[in-house]
Amino acid sequence: MRLQSLWGTAWPWQPRHVLLALPLGLIAVVVIVDLLAPPDVHLGPVLVAAPAVTAALGGPRLVVAVGAVATAAQLAIGVTRRGWLTLNHQMQILALVIVTAVIALFVYLRERQQREMTQVRSVSEAVQRVLLRPLPPRLGPLQVASFYVAAEEEAQVGGDLFAAARTDGLTRVIVGDVRGKGLSSVSDAALLLGAFREAAHQRGDLPTLARYLEQSVSRDLYELVEADRGIEEDFITAALVELPDDERMVRLVNCGHPPPLLVRGRGRERRVTPLLSEVQEAPLGLGEFVSSTYPGDAFPLEDDDLLLLYTDGVIEARDEAGVFYPLGERLARWVGDDPETLVRRLKADLIAHSGGSLGDDAAVVALQRTAAGADVRQQS
C-alpha cells in the first residue's frame, strides 16, 4: 500500500511512519510542561529536537512543517506565559527557525544524493545487461555458471569480462581482465567483447581467433590513446578456451591471464590442477611489442570434470590479516558440486573472506561436461 504524502513524496506505508507521532508528541509535552512549570523554568529550547528527529522520518518539506509547528508552539508559550515575547523567547524562536532550515537543507542534499545513487545503479545495471550478457545454464553438453562482482562501490560492472559462443559443434569462452579501473576499463572491456562476439562464429580455430582479437584490440586501444593523449596505453589479459562436443578435451590460449583450474575426482581423490600453457602469451593489446602465433595447448577434459576460469580479483582478494583467497584449497573441499552450486558457494565465500569489499573486480565462469549432457543437441 502506498500513501501520497502531503509533502510531495509517495511513501510506501511502513510502521516507521507511525514514529512521526514522536516529534509531534514531543512538541505537545514541552508546551504542556512549560506552561505548568515555575516561571524560572524554560523548556522551549528542547523544541529544536522535533525537526532533528523528523530528519530520520521524512523529507525536507516534512522537516520544515514540523519546525513550523515547533515554532508556533514556542510562540504560544511566550505569549501565554507573559502576554508578550521577551527577548529570550525571540532568540529561541530565531534559533529554532535557523536550526530547522539547516536540517531541511541537509535532508534535501541527502535525498538528492540518494536519487543520484539510484540513477547510477540503474545505469550500471543496464550497462551490465548489455556488456556482460548472462551465460545460459547449458551450452551443448556443458553445464555453465558464472558470477561477476565489481570492486567499485555502487558499480555493477567494471573491467573484468566474460562471454561464450556456440559454433560448429563446439563452445568458445573468453574470460578477461582490463588493466586499470573505472569507465576507461569498461570501454576497453566492451571493445574486446564486441570483437569476440563478432569473430567467435567466423574464425576457423582458436589461434586464428586469438590473433584476430589481438589485432582488433591493439587497433581500437591505439585509437583511444590517439584520441585522448591523457589515456595511458592499456592491455587486456585473457584466457580463451574451446571445448568440442565430440572430443573429451579443452583447447586453451592464455594471454597473460591466471591459468584455468581443472577440478577432477571425488572425495579425497579430488584434485585441482592449473592448466599451465607451454607458452605464456603476452596480454592482448601488446602485439606491436611481442610477436606471437598463439599456438595454444590442449588438455583432457573428461565427463564430470569441472573447468574454472577466473580473473585475478579472485585470487588477490585479501582478508583482514592480508591473506590471499585460497581458491585451489576451497575448490578441493567442495566435493561434488555442480557449476551452479559451486559458483554460488564461491561467491559467498569470496565476499566473506574479503570482508564484503574486494580490492579488484572479480569474474568467474565454471564449465562442466556431464555424461548426462553428452546427447544434448547443439544450441545456437
C-alpha positions as CSV (number, residue, x, y, z in Angstrom):
1,M,0.0,0.0,0.0
2,R,1.3,3.5,-0.9
3,L,0.0,6.8,0.5
4,Q,0.5,10.1,-1.2
5,S,2.3,12.3,1.3
6,L,1.2,15.9,1.9
7,W,4.9,16.8,1.4
8,G,5.1,15.7,-2.2
9,T,6.6,12.2,-1.7
10,A,4.7,8.9,-2.3
11,W,5.5,6.9,0.7
12,P,5.3,3.1,1.0
13,W,3.3,2.7,4.2
14,Q,5.7,1.4,6.7
15,P,5.5,1.0,10.5
16,R,8.3,3.6,11.0
17,H,5.9,6.3,9.7
18,V,4.0,5.9,12.9
19,L,7.1,7.4,14.5
20,L,6.0,10.7,13.1
21,A,4.0,11.0,16.4
22,L,7.3,11.2,18.2
23,P,8.3,14.8,17.3
24,L,4.7,16.0,17.4
25,G,4.2,14.3,20.8
26,L,7.5,15.9,22.0
27,I,6.2,19.4,21.0
28,A,2.9,18.8,22.9
29,V,4.7,17.6,26.0
30,V,7.1,20.5,26.0
31,V,4.2,23.0,25.6
32,I,2.2,21.4,28.5
33,V,5.2,21.1,30.9
34,D,6.5,24.6,30.1
35,L,3.1,26.2,30.8
36,L,2.7,24.3,34.1
37,A,6.3,24.8,35.2
38,P,7.5,27.6,37.5
39,P,8.3,30.9,35.8
40,D,12.1,30.3,36.0
41,V,11.9,27.0,34.2
42,H,12.1,27.2,30.3
43,L,11.8,24.1,28.2
44,G,11.4,25.9,24.9
45,P,14.9,25.2,23.7
46,V,14.1,21.5,23.8
47,L,11.7,22.0,20.8
48,V,14.7,22.0,18.5
49,A,14.8,18.2,18.9
50,A,11.5,17.9,17.0
51,P,12.8,18.9,13.5
52,A,16.0,17.0,14.2
53,V,14.1,13.8,14.9
54,T,11.9,14.4,11.8
55,A,15.0,14.3,9.6
56,A,15.1,10.5,10.1
57,L,11.4,10.1,9.2
58,G,10.8,12.2,6.0
59,G,12.0,14.7,3.5
60,P,12.8,18.4,3.8
61,R,9.2,19.5,3.5
62,L,8.2,17.4,6.5
63,V,11.1,18.8,8.5
64,V,10.0,22.3,7.7
65,A,6.4,21.5,8.6
66,V,7.4,20.1,12.0
67,G,9.8,23.0,12.5
68,A,6.9,25.4,11.8
69,V,4.7,23.6,14.4
70,A,7.5,23.8,16.9
71,T,8.0,27.5,16.2
72,A,4.3,28.1,16.6
73,A,4.5,26.2,19.9
74,Q,7.3,28.4,21.1
75,L,5.4,31.5,20.1
76,A,2.3,30.2,22.0
77,I,4.4,29.5,25.2
78,G,5.9,33.0,25.2
79,V,2.5,34.8,24.6
80,T,0.6,32.6,27.1
81,R,3.1,32.8,30.0
82,R,3.9,36.6,29.7
83,G,1.4,38.0,27.3
84,W,4.2,39.2,25.1
85,L,7.5,37.8,23.6
86,T,10.6,38.5,25.7
87,L,14.0,38.9,24.1
88,N,14.8,35.4,25.4
89,H,11.8,33.9,23.6
90,Q,12.6,35.8,20.4
91,M,16.1,34.4,20.4
92,Q,14.7,30.9,21.0
93,I,12.3,31.3,18.1
94,L,15.1,32.6,15.8
95,A,17.4,29.7,16.8
96,L,14.6,27.2,16.1
97,V,14.0,28.7,12.6
98,I,17.7,28.6,11.8
99,V,18.2,25.0,13.0
100,T,15.1,23.9,11.1
101,A,16.4,25.5,7.9
102,V,19.8,23.9,8.3
103,I,18.3,20.4,9.0
104,A,16.0,20.8,6.0
105,L,18.9,21.7,3.8
106,F,20.9,18.6,4.8
107,V,17.9,16.4,4.3
108,Y,17.4,17.8,0.8
109,L,21.1,17.2,0.0
110,R,20.8,13.7,1.4
111,E,17.8,12.9,-0.8
112,R,19.4,14.3,-3.9
113,Q,22.4,12.1,-3.3
114,Q,20.2,9.1,-2.9
115,R,18.4,9.9,-6.1
116,E,21.8,10.2,-7.9
117,M,23.0,6.9,-6.5
118,T,19.7,5.2,-7.6
119,Q,20.3,6.6,-11.1
120,V,23.9,5.3,-11.1
121,R,22.8,1.9,-10.0
122,S,20.1,1.9,-12.7
123,V,22.6,2.8,-15.4
124,S,25.2,0.3,-14.1
125,E,22.6,-2.5,-14.3
126,A,21.7,-1.5,-17.8
127,V,25.4,-1.5,-18.8
128,Q,25.9,-4.9,-17.2
129,R,22.9,-6.4,-19.1
130,V,24.3,-5.1,-22.4
131,L,28.0,-5.7,-21.8
132,L,28.0,-8.9,-19.7
133,R,25.1,-10.9,-21.0
134,P,24.2,-13.7,-18.6
135,L,25.6,-17.1,-19.7
136,P,22.9,-19.8,-20.3
137,P,22.9,-22.7,-17.8
138,R,23.8,-25.1,-20.6
139,L,25.9,-24.8,-23.8
140,G,25.7,-28.0,-25.8
141,P,26.9,-30.8,-23.5
142,L,28.3,-28.3,-20.9
143,Q,26.7,-27.1,-17.7
144,V,27.6,-23.4,-17.2
145,A,27.5,-21.0,-14.3
146,S,29.1,-17.6,-13.7
147,F,29.2,-14.5,-11.5
148,Y,30.7,-11.0,-11.5
149,V,31.5,-8.7,-8.6
150,A,32.7,-5.2,-9.3
151,A,35.2,-3.6,-6.9
152,E,33.9,0.0,-7.5
153,E,31.4,0.9,-4.8
154,E,27.8,1.1,-6.1
155,A,29.0,-0.1,-9.5
156,Q,27.6,-3.2,-11.2
157,V,30.3,-3.6,-13.9
158,G,34.0,-2.9,-14.3
159,G,37.0,-4.0,-16.3
160,D,36.6,-7.8,-16.0
161,L,34.7,-9.6,-18.7
162,F,33.4,-13.0,-19.9
163,A,31.4,-14.3,-22.8
164,A,30.6,-17.5,-24.6
165,A,29.6,-18.6,-28.1
166,R,28.4,-21.8,-29.8
167,T,29.6,-22.6,-33.3
168,D,30.2,-25.7,-35.4
169,G,29.8,-28.2,-32.7
170,L,32.0,-26.5,-30.1
171,T,31.8,-23.9,-27.3
172,R,34.1,-21.0,-27.1
173,V,34.5,-19.0,-23.9
174,I,36.6,-15.9,-23.0
175,V,37.4,-14.5,-19.6
176,G,39.5,-11.3,-19.4
177,D,40.7,-8.5,-17.2
178,V,41.4,-5.0,-18.4
179,R,44.3,-3.1,-17.0
180,G,43.1,-0.3,-14.8
181,K,39.7,0.6,-13.3
182,G,36.8,3.0,-13.9
183,L,35.0,3.9,-17.0
184,S,38.0,3.5,-19.3
185,S,38.3,-0.1,-18.3
186,V,34.6,-0.6,-19.1
187,S,35.1,0.9,-22.5
188,D,38.1,-1.4,-23.2
189,A,36.1,-4.5,-22.0
190,A,33.3,-3.5,-24.4
191,L,35.8,-3.4,-27.3
192,L,37.1,-6.9,-26.6
193,L,33.6,-8.4,-26.0
194,G,32.4,-6.9,-29.3
195,A,35.3,-8.3,-31.2
196,F,34.9,-11.8,-29.6
197,R,31.1,-12.0,-30.3
198,E,31.7,-10.9,-33.9
199,A,34.6,-13.3,-34.6
200,A,33.8,-16.4,-32.4
201,H,31.4,-17.7,-35.1
202,Q,33.6,-16.9,-38.0
203,R,37.3,-17.7,-37.2
204,G,38.3,-21.3,-38.0
205,D,40.4,-22.3,-35.0
206,L,41.3,-20.9,-31.6
207,P,44.8,-19.5,-32.6
208,T,43.2,-17.6,-35.5
209,L,40.5,-16.2,-33.2
210,A,43.3,-15.1,-30.8
211,R,45.2,-13.4,-33.5
212,Y,42.1,-11.6,-34.7
213,L,41.3,-10.4,-31.1
214,E,44.9,-9.1,-30.7
215,Q,44.7,-7.1,-33.9
216,S,41.3,-5.7,-33.1
217,V,42.2,-4.8,-29.5
218,S,45.5,-3.3,-30.5
219,R,43.9,-1.1,-33.2
220,D,41.0,0.0,-31.0
221,L,43.1,0.8,-28.0
222,Y,45.6,2.7,-30.1
223,E,42.7,4.8,-31.5
224,L,41.6,5.6,-27.9
225,V,45.1,6.7,-26.9
226,E,45.4,8.8,-30.0
227,A,42.1,10.4,-29.4
228,D,43.0,11.3,-25.8
229,R,46.7,11.8,-25.0
230,G,45.8,11.6,-21.3
231,I,44.9,7.9,-21.5
232,E,47.8,5.6,-20.8
233,E,48.3,2.6,-23.2
234,D,46.2,-0.3,-21.9
235,F,46.2,-4.0,-22.4
236,I,43.9,-6.9,-21.5
237,T,44.8,-10.3,-20.1
238,A,42.5,-13.1,-21.4
239,A,42.0,-16.8,-21.4
240,L,40.4,-18.3,-24.4
241,V,39.1,-21.8,-24.3
242,E,37.4,-24.1,-26.8
243,L,35.5,-27.2,-25.9
244,P,34.4,-29.5,-28.8
245,D,31.2,-31.5,-28.3
246,D,32.7,-34.8,-29.7
247,E,36.1,-34.7,-28.0
248,R,37.0,-35.0,-24.4
249,M,39.4,-32.1,-24.4
250,V,39.7,-28.4,-23.9
251,R,41.9,-26.1,-26.0
252,L,43.4,-23.1,-24.4
253,V,45.2,-19.9,-25.5
254,N,46.3,-17.9,-22.5
255,C,47.2,-14.3,-23.0
256,G,48.9,-13.3,-19.7
257,H,45.9,-14.4,-17.6
258,P,45.8,-16.6,-14.5
259,P,45.6,-20.3,-15.6
260,P,42.2,-22.0,-15.6
261,L,41.7,-24.7,-12.9
262,L,40.7,-28.2,-13.7
263,V,38.8,-29.9,-10.9
264,R,38.7,-33.7,-11.2
265,G,37.8,-36.6,-9.0
266,R,35.6,-37.0,-5.9
267,G,36.1,-37.2,-2.2
268,R,39.7,-37.5,-1.0
269,E,40.8,-38.1,-4.6
270,R,39.5,-34.7,-5.7
271,R,42.4,-32.8,-7.4
272,V,42.7,-29.2,-8.5
273,T,45.2,-28.7,-11.3
274,P,46.1,-25.4,-13.0
275,L,46.2,-25.7,-16.8
276,L,49.6,-24.2,-17.5
277,S,50.4,-23.3,-21.1
278,E,53.8,-24.2,-22.5
279,V,54.0,-20.7,-23.9
280,Q,52.5,-17.8,-21.9
281,E,51.4,-15.3,-24.5
282,A,51.5,-11.5,-23.9
283,P,48.3,-9.8,-23.0
284,L,46.1,-8.6,-25.8
285,G,46.9,-5.1,-27.0
286,L,50.7,-5.5,-26.8
287,G,51.0,-7.1,-30.3
288,E,53.3,-4.3,-31.5
289,F,55.9,-5.2,-28.9
290,V,55.6,-9.0,-28.9
291,S,55.1,-11.2,-32.0
292,S,53.2,-14.5,-31.4
293,T,51.4,-17.1,-33.4
294,Y,49.2,-18.2,-30.5
295,P,49.7,-21.9,-30.9
296,G,47.6,-22.8,-27.9
297,D,47.5,-26.0,-25.8
298,A,45.2,-29.0,-25.4
299,F,44.2,-30.7,-22.2
300,P,42.0,-33.7,-21.5
301,L,38.5,-32.9,-20.1
302,E,36.6,-36.0,-19.1
303,D,32.9,-36.3,-18.1
304,D,32.2,-34.7,-14.7
305,D,35.5,-32.7,-14.9
306,L,34.9,-29.1,-13.9
307,L,36.8,-26.2,-15.6
308,L,37.0,-22.9,-13.7
309,L,38.0,-19.7,-15.4
310,Y,38.5,-16.6,-13.2
311,T,40.2,-13.2,-13.0
312,D,42.9,-12.2,-10.6
313,G,40.4,-10.3,-8.5
314,V,39.5,-13.7,-7.0
315,I,43.0,-14.9,-6.1
316,E,44.2,-11.5,-5.0
317,A,41.3,-10.9,-2.5
318,R,42.7,-10.5,1.0
319,D,41.2,-10.9,4.4
320,E,41.8,-8.7,7.4
321,A,45.2,-10.3,8.0
322,G,46.3,-9.7,4.4
323,V,46.0,-13.4,3.4
324,F,45.1,-14.1,-0.2
325,Y,42.0,-16.1,-1.0
326,P,42.9,-19.8,-1.3
327,L,41.0,-20.6,-4.4
328,G,42.5,-24.1,-5.1
329,E,42.1,-25.1,-1.4
330,R,38.4,-24.1,-1.4
331,L,37.7,-26.0,-4.7
332,A,39.2,-29.1,-3.3
333,R,37.0,-29.0,-0.3
334,W,33.7,-28.5,-2.2
335,V,33.2,-32.1,-3.3
336,G,30.6,-33.0,-5.9
337,D,29.2,-29.5,-6.5
338,D,27.7,-28.8,-9.9
339,P,28.7,-25.5,-11.5
340,E,25.7,-23.5,-10.2
341,T,26.2,-24.7,-6.6
342,L,30.0,-24.2,-6.8
343,V,29.8,-20.7,-8.2
344,R,27.2,-19.7,-5.6
345,R,29.3,-21.0,-2.7
346,L,32.5,-19.5,-4.2
347,K,30.9,-16.0,-4.5
348,A,29.6,-16.1,-0.9
349,D,32.9,-17.4,0.4
350,L,35.0,-14.9,-1.5
351,I,32.9,-11.9,-0.2
352,A,33.1,-13.2,3.3
353,H,36.9,-13.7,3.1
354,S,37.4,-10.1,1.9
355,G,35.0,-8.6,4.4
356,G,32.4,-7.6,1.8
357,S,34.7,-5.4,-0.2
358,L,37.0,-6.7,-3.0
359,G,40.2,-4.8,-3.9
360,D,39.6,-5.6,-7.6
361,D,36.8,-6.7,-9.9
362,A,36.2,-10.5,-9.9
363,A,34.7,-12.7,-12.5
364,V,34.3,-16.5,-12.6
365,V,32.9,-19.0,-15.2
366,A,32.5,-22.7,-14.3
367,L,32.1,-25.3,-17.1
368,Q,31.4,-29.0,-16.6
369,R,30.9,-31.7,-19.2
370,T,28.4,-34.2,-17.8
371,A,27.8,-37.7,-19.0
372,A,24.0,-37.0,-18.9
373,G,24.6,-34.0,-21.2
374,A,26.5,-35.8,-23.9
375,D,23.5,-36.2,-26.1
376,V,22.2,-32.7,-25.7
377,R,21.6,-31.1,-29.0
378,Q,23.8,-28.2,-30.0
379,Q,22.5,-24.8,-29.1
380,S,22.9,-21.8,-31.4
